[in-house]
Amino acid sequence: MSARLCSVEEIAHQAYEIFQQLAPDNLSEQDIEQFNLHYEDYGFIEDSEPDDSWQDFVSLEIEPEHFVQVLIGIEYEDGDEVFAKILISRDLDAPFCHVLWKQNGSE
């Protein structure tokens, strides 16, 4: 039986909704203000295949076709500021999400 997967676009949208819900509890007020001020013009939601670093944070096997890595941040001239790096499952029958938040002025 094959997994029921939602599209990468749908899962990236879901990751952004999770970011919006959890950001007030995980980012500083200054980070939230910065994000809200610049997101419309310079913000990004970037999806990709999960990188190997997730194995340091989660104990499950990350199958690239079942998971998406989503970065949410602001693109500045001198580099990107990533506010959240999210690992999220595309499998509708096995929901999973893990967020790595920006910490103390670093990514």
Buried (B, 14 or more C-beta within 10 A) or exposed (E): EEEEBBEBEEBBBBBBEBBEEBBEEBBEEEBBEBBEEBBEEBBEBBBEEBEEEBEEEEEEEBEEEBBBBBBBBBBEEEEBBBBBBBBBBBBEEEEBBBBBBBEEEEB
